Amino acid sequence: MPDDNSLNMLVNRLRILVIFVAIALLVVGSSVTSDNPLDGLRKYTRGVEFDFVEWEISALFNKAVSASLKLERFLDNKQQVGVIQTWLAGTENVINLEQDLLTAQNDSSPNRDELVQAAKTNLDQKKADQNRLAKLAEAVLQNQTEITLAKAGFGLGGQILPPVLYQVSDLPLNLIISPRTEIRNVLSLSLDPGLDAIEKDEIETGIYKDFDLSALIEPVGGIGAYPTMVMRTTDLNWLAETIAHEWIHNYLAFFPLGMRYYVNDQMRTINETTASLAGKEIGLDLIISFYPDRTPRYYLQMPTYTTVLAEGAETLNPFDFRAEMHETRVKVDALLAEGKVEEAEQYMEARRRFFWENGYRLRKINQAYFAFYGSYNDTPGGGASGADPVGPAVQALRTRYSSLKEFLQAIRFVSSFDQLLQLLD
C-alpha cells in the first residue's frame, strides 16, 4: 500500500494536470475567433480542421491512468533505458511492417489477398504491443526530462511546473496564411493529419485564387498543447529535444513572452527561437545523463547533402541548405519590398526546383513557407529567416548568461522586440 506522502503527491500531480489541461482547452478554444476577417477562407478547411478538444480529453484520460499507476517508479535507471530501447525498436518494426503492407497491396501475384491479410495481421499485432508499451515509455521519458530540468534548477519544491506531459500522436498539419505582398503570418489553422498532396494543393490554390493570399500546409514535429503532441520517431535525440522544446512553450505560457506569442511575427520568432535553444540544451543533457552511448559527437543543425558536379567527377560538392535558403529569403524580401510580387513568386518556384534537384523534396516555397520556417531562428546563418534580426538577438542574449535557467528567467518577461534589444544594451 502506498504511504500518505505518496498519495498526497499523486493527488497534487493530478490536480495540477487537470488545471493545465483546462487552461489548454481554453487556449485552444479561443485560437480562432468568429470575428476574424479571414474566417471566410475556412470554407476550404472546416471539414478537415483538427478537433483539439477531443484529442485533449483522450490524452487527459491516458495521462491520468498513467499518473495513477506510476509504473516507471518501479524501474531502476537500467530498466527504464531498456524500456525506451525496446519501444524505439518496436517503432522501427511498425514502420517496416507498414511498408510490408503497402508492398503487399501493390502485389500482382494470385495470392495477393493472402499476402495483404498476413501483413495486416502482423502490423495490427505489433501496433497493439506498441500501444501498450507507449504509455510506459512516455512516462519514462517524462520522468527523465523532469529530472534533467530539476538538475538545471527548474524544480519548485521538488516539482516541475508545469509537469512534463507529452503523447506521441499523429500530429495535425499546419495551414499557414501570409499576404502575397509581404512575409507575415496572418493566420494558422490545424488540419487533420493524413491529407495527401492533391488535397493540400486544392486548399492552398483555392485560398490563393479567392483571397489573393499565400497558403501552405506543412507537417510539424510537435505542438505545445497540454499534454504536448509529438510525432512518431525512432530518433531518441530528436525526441528528447522536442519534448523539452514543447515543455518550454508550456512554461513560457504563464509569462509575458508566452502570453504574447500571437501578437506579431517578432514575438512568435522570439518564442520559437527561445524554445529551440532551450530544447537543444535540455535534450542533450538528458541524452548525456541517461543514454551516453547516443550522445552526438557534433551537432548538425541541418542535414548536408552532396551532389556530383559532373558525370565521373571525383569530388563531391556539399550543398549548404541553410546558406542557399538564406540567399533565397533575402532575394524574396528585396523583390517584395519593390512591389514585384509575381517576380518573387516565379523566383521562389525556380529555387524550389533547385532545392529539389539537390535532394530537398520541398513541395512549395512561397511567402507562407517563409512566414512559418522563418520563426525558427536559433542557428547563425539565418536560413529561412534571411536577414531577420530577431533570432540573432535571442541567440546573443543566451550568450550573456552562464545557465539556461538564468537566460529563461530574463527572457520570459520580454513583451516586445524593443524590450529584447534593451536587455542586450
N, C-alpha and C positions, 0 to 999 in steps of 0.2 A: 504493500500500500504506500502511495506517495505521502510524504510528510506535509505539514501545514504550509511550510515555506514554498514547497514545490507547487502546491495547489494555488497559493496566492500569486506566484509568478505566472502560472498558466492563466489564471483569471485576468491578471493585468495585461498580459500579451493579447488575449482575446479581446479585451476591452479596447486596447489600442488599435487592434486590427479593424474592429467594427467602426471606430471613429474615422480612421483613414480611408476605409472603403466608402463610407458615407460621403466624405469630402470628395473623393474621386468621382463618385456618381454625380455629385452636384456640379463639379467642374466639367465633366463630360456632357452633362445635360445642357450646359449653357454655352457650349463651344460654337454652336451655330444659332444665331438669333433670327427670329422671324422677320425682323425689320431690316435685315441685311440687304443692301441694294443689289447684291449679286445672287440673291436667293433664287431668282428666275432660272439660272443655269442648272439648278438642281433637277430640272425636268429630265436631264440626262443621267442623273445619279440616284434618284430616290429609290429605284428598285434594287439597287446594289450597294446601298450605304450600310456600313458595318454597324451592328447592334451592340454598342458597348455595354449597355445596361444588362443585357442577357449574359454577356461574357463575364461581367463583374460578379453577378450573382453566382454563376457556376464556379468562378475562380475563388470567390469567398468561401463557398462550401468546401471546396477541395483543401484550401489552406486551413480552415477551421478544423477539419478532420485531422490533417497533418499535425497541427499545433496541439491537438488533444492527445495524440499518440506519442509525439516526440521520440520516434524510433531512433533517430540519429544519435540521441544522447546515450544509447546503449552500445554504441560502437566506438572503439578507440580510433585514433588517427589512421592507423594502417588499414583498418576495416573500412573506414569512410573513403579512403583513397581507392580501395578495391571496388567499392560500390560505384564510384564515378568511372573507373576504368571499364567495369562491366557494362555500365549504361552507355558509355561512348561507343564501345564495340557493338553493342546491340543496335544503336542508332545507325551505325555504318551498315550493319546487316540488313536493317529495314530498308535503307536506301538501295542496297543491292537487290533485295527481293522485289522492290517496286520496279526496278529496271527489268528483272526477270519476267514480271507480269506484263510489262509493256512489250517485251520481246515476244512472249507467247501470244499476245493479242494480235501481233503482226505476222505470226507464223502462217504459212500457206499449206502446211502438210495436212494430211487427212485426219490426224489425231490432234488438231489444234485445240478443240474444245477440252480434251483431257489435259493438255498442257496448261491451258488457261486456268482450269479448275484447281490443278495441283499447285500452280504458282500462287493463286489467290488464297488457297488454304494455308500454305506456308507463310504468306505475308500476314494474314489475319492472326495466326497464332503468335507470330513474333511481335506484332503490334500490341497484342493483348499482354504479352510478357513485358514489353517496354512500358506500357501504360501503368502497370503495377509497380515497376521499379522507378518510374519517373518521379513519383511523389517523394520517395526516399532520397533519390539523387538530388532533387531540387532542395529538399530540407538540408542535406549535407552542404551543398554549395551556399545556401543562405547562411548557415551557421558559420562556415569558413569565412564568408565575406564579413559577417559581423565581428568575428574575432580579429580580422585584418583591420577593420575600421576602428575597433577598440584600441588596438595597438598604436594606431595613428592618432589617438586622442579624442575620438568622436563619441566615446561612451558617456552616458549621463546616468550616474548611479548604477553602473553595470548594464545599462540598457541602451541599445542603439535606437535612436528616434529619427525618422520612423523605422520600425523593424524592417529588415531586408526581406522582401517577399517578391518572388518572380514566378512565372509559369511559362514553360515552353509551349508555344501555340502557333497555329497558322495565322500569321500577322495580317492585319488588313493592309491594303495598298493605300498609298498616299496620293491623292489628287492635289496638285499644286497649281494655283492660278496666278498669273502675272500679267500686267499690261504688256502690250507689244512694244510700246514706246520707251519702256524702261524696265530694268530688272528689279522687281519688287514683289514680294509675296503678299497678295491681297486676300487670299482665301485658301484654306487647306481643308479637305474632306477625306475621311477614312472610308474606303470602299471594301467590299467583300474580297477576301483572298481568292485567287484562282481565275481571275479574269484573264482571257487569252489576249494575244497581241491585237487581234482584229477588234475585239470588244473595247480594248483600251483606245485604239485609234478612232473608233466611232465616237466615243465620248469626247476625246480631245478635239477632233475635227469639228464636231457639232458646236462645241464651245467657241472654237476659233471663228467659224462662219457666222454664227448667230450673235456673238457678243464681242467679236473683234479682240479676243483675249488669247494669250498663250497658255496652254494647258499641258500638263504632263502627269501621267500616272506611273509611280515608281514604287518598288518594294522598300521596306525599311527593316533594319535589323532588330529594333526594339522600340517599345512605346512606353512612356512614363505614366501609364495608368497606375492603379494600385489594387492588386499586385501588378508589377510591371510585366509587360509582354515581351518575350524574347523568342526569336525564331530558332528552329531546329538546326543543330550544327554538330559536327564531330570535332571541332576545333576548340579545345578547352581554354586556350589562351584568349581567343576572341570572346568566348562565353564569359569568362571571368571579368574581362574588361567591360563587356556590355552590361552585365548585371550591375557592376559598380557605376557605370555611366548613367543608367536609368535610376539607380538609387539617388545619385546626386541631384537629378531633377526633382525627385520627391522631397529631398532635403531642402532644396532651394525654394520649394513652393511656399514655404512659410516665412520667406524673407522678401524684401523689395525686388531683388533680382528675379526670382522665380515668379513672383506675382505679376510682374510687368513683361512676362515672356512675349505676349502677343501685342504689345504696344506698337512696336515697329520692327523693321528688319535688323536694326542695330542691336536692340535688346535680345532678339532671337539669336543673333550671332554670338553675343556675349554669353548667353546661357549655354548654347551648344558647344562653344569653344571651351568654356569652363568645365562642362561635363566631360568633354573628350579628354582634356588634360588630366583631370582627376581620375577618370575611369581607367586610363592607361596606367597611372601610378598605383592605384589600388589593385587593379587586376594583376599587375606584375608582382606586387608584394605578395598577393595570395599565391601565385604560382611558385614563387621562390620559397615560401613557407611550407606549402603542402605538397607541391608537385615539382621539386627541384630538377628532376630529370627533363621536365618540359620547359625549363627556363630558356628563353630565346638568347642566342649568343649576340644578336643585334636586333634592332627594331627596324623593320621595313615599313615605312608609312604607306607606300603604295607599291603594288607589285611591279617588277621590272620585266618587260617583255623584250625579246630580241627578234630582229628580222634580218634575213640575209640581204646584203646590199645588191648583189647580183648573182646570177647562177654560177655556182662553182667558187664563189668568194670564200676566202679562207678565214676572214674575220667577221665578227658579228657586230651589228650596230645596236647598242642599247637604246630602247625607246623610253624616253623620260615622260611618262604620262602627266605628272604634275606640271612640269615646265611647259609642255605643249598646251595643256588646258589653261594654264595661266596666260599664255600668249593669246589663246582664243578669247578668253574673257575680256582681256584688256582691249583687244580689237573690237569686240562687240560693243563694249561700253562706249568706245570712241565713235563708232558708227551711229549708235542710238543717240548720242549727245548731239550729233549733226543732223538728226532727224531722218537718217537713211535706214528706215525700218526694214524695208524689203531687201535692201542690200545686205543688212545684218543677218537676216534670216537665210538668205542664199549662202552667205559665208558660213553660217553655223552648219548648214546641211553639208557643204563641201568638207568642212572639218570633221563632221561625223563620219563621213565616208573614209577620211584619212585615218581616224582612230580605228575604225572597223578593220581597215587593211593592216593595221599594226597590232591586232589581237584584242582590241577592246570593243566588244559587241554592244555598242550603245544604240538603243532603238531610236532615240531622238536627242538632239541638242537644240534647245530653244531658250527663250527668256525664262520660262518656268524651271528649266533644268538648273540654270544658274541661281535662280531665286531659292531653290531647295539646297543644292550642294554647296553653294557659297556660304551658307550659315556655319558649316563645319570647317573652321579655320584655325586649327590647332598646330599646324606644321609650317615652319618657314618655307616660303616659296609661293604661297597664295593658292595655287591650283585653281579650282573653280571660283575662288573668291577674288581672283585678279589682284587689283591694287587696293582693295578694300582695307582700310587701316584698323578696323575693329578687332579682328582676330590677332594681329600682331601686338596690339595694345594689351590684350589679355595675356598673351604669351610673355610680354615684357613685365607685366605685373607679377606673374608667377615667379620670375627670377628674383624678385625683391624679397621673397620670403623663404626661410630655410625649411619650413614644413608645409605640407599640404593643408593642414588644419588652419594655420595662420593665414594662408592665401585665401581659403574659403571664408574665413571669418571677416576678412577685409572686403572681398568682392560681393558677398551676399547682400550687402546693403546698397550696392550700386543700383541706381534707378534710371540712369541715362548714360550715354556715351561721354558726354561732357564731364560727368562726375567720375567716370573711369579715368579720363585724362587728368583730372585734378588729383586723383590718387597717385598717378605716375609722377606728377610735378612735385 
